[in-house]
């Protein structure tokens, strides 16, 4: 009788181990498939710095009611950073970047900026409000909910 119990116990223990292994495998497979179906997670407006130097980035946008500029995001060489989170609500966004060594990415659309981290809800009268005026370049997202803008030399 003892031999039969010992044999049953061994069989049951192996069966439990096999079920646990199958459960781990199934869990792993489901997580892996979920990651594939979900796709890569990323910010809605991402800036990738492909230069050999770190850059500081500011972004401007119109939300349908008011103009806003915000900055600064520091992006290391060969790195990317999200500057607008959530689905993009406009076709056009504006970007200004500087590398501190004379490299500037700019354009013809002016926004106010500040030397340190900022969010500014105006575009005009920058100097009279103690702010800097910078020219931002336009990004046409084509109404895509996600966009990646690359800065290069």
Secondary structure, DSSP 4 states (H G I P E B T S, - for coil): -HHHHHHHHHHHHHHHHHHHHHHHHHHHHHHHHHHHHH-----SEEEEE-SSS-EEEEEEEE-SS-EEEEEEEEE-TTEEEEEE-SS--SSEEEEEEE-SSS-EE--SEEEEE-SSSEEE--SS-TGGGT-EEEEEEEEE-TT-S-EEEEE--
